[in-house]
Amino acid sequence: MRIVFAPDSFKGTVSADDAAAALAAGWRNARLDDEVLLAPMADGGEGALDVLARATPNARWRSAPDCTGPDGRRVDGRYLLLPGDVAAVELAVTSGLPLMREPDPLRATTRGLGEVIAAALDAGARGLVIAVGGSASTDGGAGALAALGLRLLDADDNVLDDGGAALGSLARVERGELRPPPRGGVQILTDVTHPLLGANGAAAVFGPQKGASATEVALLDAALARFAAVIGGDPAAPGAGAAGGAAFGFAAAWGARIVPGAEAIADLIGLDDALAGADFVVTGEGRLDASSWRGKVVGEVARRTSAPLAVVCGSAAAAPASAAQVVSLAELAGSIDAAMTDPRRWLTAAGESLAAAR
């Protein structure tokens, strides 16, 4: 039998690479003679570059030291140079929520993302792929665009401070110094379809995860509305609200295309080739719910394979939307806490359990 392991990361516990390796190790414990292929996946959030690096021959890491972190402290950035001089950049590396010492939803910035992009452009990047998951800010990507030369000015022609709240004072933008996008274009990879504004928008849905109170959510939503009114673009576009509206900012200022991250990464790593001829496919993620089947790794793998499918998850909140077999690590371990304490052990056990049942 030919078995393909194509999980996402289990956020906060193991990377997609480690999850695939643990599942495969468990499978081999029960069925040593089967052909096993690892194809770890991502959907545009944290870990996307690691997945691309593993799957792409001749991909090269490049450093971008001394960038601005989301709270203003210095952080080191990096990007991945893919064949064809396409630079893959991950927002979370310089502007991610885990980099914050404490939440600061009104002032957190994406400036570091723009600094990494500038470094890639300086090095000759001809195209950009930007994975935008895990953002600490709700600034519409304004900080990143400012680092690339966009001037955001208030009514007195003062340059705005960083952070989403400052956008409420935006009067006009000057684009004369804004660097042009690379000739090969810009793709924004995201796993959400939320618009920029309103009850289903960036501030309302994701602001509380970044520490925003109800009052701060309203302030940020109004600030993003002001940003959209001044800079133009389509705030209602699916995915515009991704990463605190960073997807919108790059679409409006640079003409970037917002695309489903799991689909784009599957194409970039050649997932269809890996799945061809598979007798059994195993995917997975930390929390399985209804959204897992819409634009995320689980749903993308399910869409691309006709082989029998199993989904391994940390815990499950919803029945699968297909005939997939579901294995919950929380059920195997006896609790969510136990599964998270030693995830590799329970992923290995899940792989062994699946193999024993074949």
PyMOL commands that set and color helices and strands:
alter all, ss='L'
color gray80, all
select helices_A, chain A and resi 16-30+48-55+91-95+97-99+111-122+142-147+165-169+202-206+208-210+214-231+242-254+261-269+271-275+290-293+297-304+329-333+336-341+343-356
alter helices_A, ss='H'
color red, helices_A
select strands_A, chain A and resi 2-5+35-38+60-68+74-82+86-90+127-131+151-153+172-174+186-190+257-260+280-288+309-316+325-328
alter strands_A, ss='S'
color yellow, strands_A
deselect
rebuild
show_as cartoon
